[in-house]
Amino acid sequence: MSKPQDFQQWLEETTAELREEPVPHWPRESTFRANPTHSQPWWQKPWLSLTSLGASAIAVILVVGQVQFNSNQHGFSVSFGGADEAKLEAMIAERLSQYGAQQQVVLANYANTLRSDFRQDFRTEMAQANQQLADYMLAVNRQERESDLAELIRYVNEQRQSDQYYFANQLQQYADGWVQQVNYSEQ
């Protein structure tokens, strides 16, 4: 059956061998029960969904009606329609004062941090400026020392050259007889 022709041949042979068979007889009434006795678990009972719907409806009514339950030392009270204006203004004033105090603390911390950061940045910048100044001074000192040493070497070389000319001139004069010999031992 590796080729399509083999498969087609097998399919034709199988369909040729197919025979119709009669449907078996069985008692069909015993398959289905006339009155089902089905027991549901408690969470699938119809009253549970109705209870849930009722509780949700009551919660929505309480929220929409702005119902407030208050309990104090004298007892329990229920009020509808919102809070008292004086209480509301007192709560707003309290919240604003808390927010103001919180903002003051945040601002003070920010100012301290800013000062600290500024000091640190200033120290860093001063250290960098001092380092640059020291590097510049060292470079200038090196250049000045180098130029001073070059000038000293030039002076020594010129002096040596001058001395060589002087001694050469003295030798020449001595050779020419211009300089009289002084004998210190005879005097």
MIKOLNU-881568 format. One record per residue (C-alpha): residue number from 1; x, y, z. Coordinates in steps of 0.02 Angstrom, whole numbers, padded with zeros to 5 digits. Layout:
     k       c1       c2       c3
   NUM        X        Y        Z
...
//
This chain:
     k       c1       c2       c3
     1    00000    00000    00000
     2    00142    00115   -00030
     3    00071    00173   -00195
     4   -00096    00258   -00228
     5   -00149    00119   -00347
     6   -00124   -00014   -00213
     7   -00230    00086   -00093
     8   -00367    00108   -00222
     9   -00366   -00078   -00260
    10   -00375   -00120   -00074
    11   -00520    00001   -00052
    12   -00618   -00077   -00197
    13   -00590   -00253   -00128
    14   -00647   -00202    00045
    15   -00806   -00120   -00020
    16   -00845   -00273   -00126
    17   -00837   -00385    00029
    18   -00954   -00273    00130
    19   -01123   -00353    00177
    20   -01274   -00279    00257
    21   -01314   -00346    00429
    22   -01480   -00333    00521
    23   -01495   -00221    00674
    24   -01499   -00326    00835
    25   -01655   -00328    00942
    26   -01645   -00274    01125
    27   -01768   -00207    01253
    28   -01762   -00023    01215
    29   -01871    00028    01363
    30   -01744   -00035    01488
    31   -01612    00082    01417
    32   -01697    00241    01478
    33   -01778    00272    01647
    34   -01952    00343    01649
    35   -01929    00450    01806
    36   -01749    00503    01835
    37   -01699    00518    02018
    38   -01556    00638    02003
    39   -01483    00709    02164
    40   -01388    00874    02148
    41   -01249    00931    02264
    42   -01291    01078    02377
    43   -01193    01204    02274
    44   -01298    01163    02120
    45   -01467    01189    02204
    46   -01577    01324    02124
    47   -01600    01421    02287
    48   -01412    01458    02298
    49   -01407    01561    02138
    50   -01564    01655    02191
    51   -01487    01695    02360
    52   -01330    01759    02274
    53   -01433    01868    02157
    54   -01531    01939    02305
    55   -01372    01980    02404
    56   -01296    02067    02253
    57   -01455    02169    02227
    58   -01456    02223    02410
    59   -01272    02274    02398
    60   -01306    02378    02242
    61   -01453    02464    02327
    62   -01347    02504    02480
    63   -01210    02580    02372
    64   -01327    02680    02261
    65   -01426    02742    02410
    66   -01266    02794    02501
    67   -01317    02698    02656
    68   -01199    02721    02803
    69   -01195    02612    02957
    70   -01119    02697    03109
    71   -01091    02627    03280
    72   -01036    02728    03431
    73   -01047    02716    03619
    74   -01233    02759    03617
    75   -01283    02628    03491
    76   -01300    02593    03308
    77   -01367    02711    03173
    78   -01407    02699    02988
    79   -01405    02853    02877
    80   -01451    02874    02694
    81   -01395    03000    02565
    82   -01217    03046    02611
    83   -01119    03125    02749
    84   -01146    03284    02847
    85   -01065    03439    02769
    86   -00972    03485    02928
    87   -00899    03310    02942
    88   -00852    03314    02759
    89   -00764    03481    02775
    90   -00675    03423    02933
    91   -00615    03266    02843
    92   -00554    03370    02695
    93   -00464    03493    02810
    94   -00382    03348    02904
    95   -00327    03264    02744
    96   -00259    03429    02675
    97   -00161    03461    02835
    98   -00090    03284    02828
    99   -00044    03308    02646
   100    00036    03477    02685
   101    00139    03403    02826
   102    00192    03260    02715
   103    00242    03380    02577
   104    00342    03485    02702
   105    00439    03330    02754
   106    00468    03281    02573
   107    00524    03459    02531
   108    00642    03466    02680
   109    00718    03298    02632
   110    00734    03358    02453
   111    00821    03518    02509
   112    00942    03421    02621
   113    00978    03299    02482
   114    01000    03441    02358
   115    01121    03532    02475
   116    01216    03371    02506
   117    01224    03335    02320
   118    01278    03514    02285
   119    01416    03502    02415
   120    01474    03337    02345
   121    01473    03405    02167
   122    01565    03561    02225
   123    01697    03456    02312
   124    01717    03348    02159
   125    01732    03499    02044
   126    01857    03582    02161
   127    01960    03423    02171
   128    01960    03412    01981
   129    02007    03596    01965
   130    02147    03575    02094
   131    02210    03421    02002
   132    02210    03514    01837
   133    02301    03662    01917
   134    02431    03546    01994
   135    02456    03457    01828
   136    02474    03624    01739
   137    02598    03688    01869
   138    02701    03528    01857
   139    02703    03541    01667
   140    02752    03726    01674
   141    02886    03688    01805
   142    02956    03550    01697
   143    02962    03665    01547
   144    03044    03803    01649
   145    03171    03682    01722
   146    03204    03612    01550
   147    03229    03786    01479
   148    03338    03835    01630
   149    03444    03679    01608
   150    03457    03710    01421
   151    03510    03889    01456
   152    03638    03829    01586
   153    03708    03701    01464
   154    03716    03834    01329
   155    03807    03951    01449
   156    03929    03814    01501
   157    03960    03770    01319
   158    03988    03954    01274
   159    04104    03975    01424
   160    04199    03819    01374
   161    04211    03882    01195
   162    04271    04050    01259
   163    04399    03965    01372
   164    04460    03859    01228
   165    04484    04014    01121
   166    04574    04099    01264
   167    04690    03952    01297
   168    04720    03928    01111
   169    04763    04112    01098
   170    04879    04098    01249
   171    04965    03948    01175
   172    04983    04037    01011
   173    05058    04189    01096
   174    05175    04080    01197
   175    05226    03991    01040
   176    05256    04157    00954
   177    05358    04219    01100
   178    05247    04361    01150
   179    05228    04302    01324
   180    05382    04310    01430
   181    05423    04165    01534
   182    05424    04204    01714
   183    05524    04091    01820
   184    05463    04102    01995
   185    05591    03988    02064
   186    05737    04105    02024
   187    05671    04259    02107
//
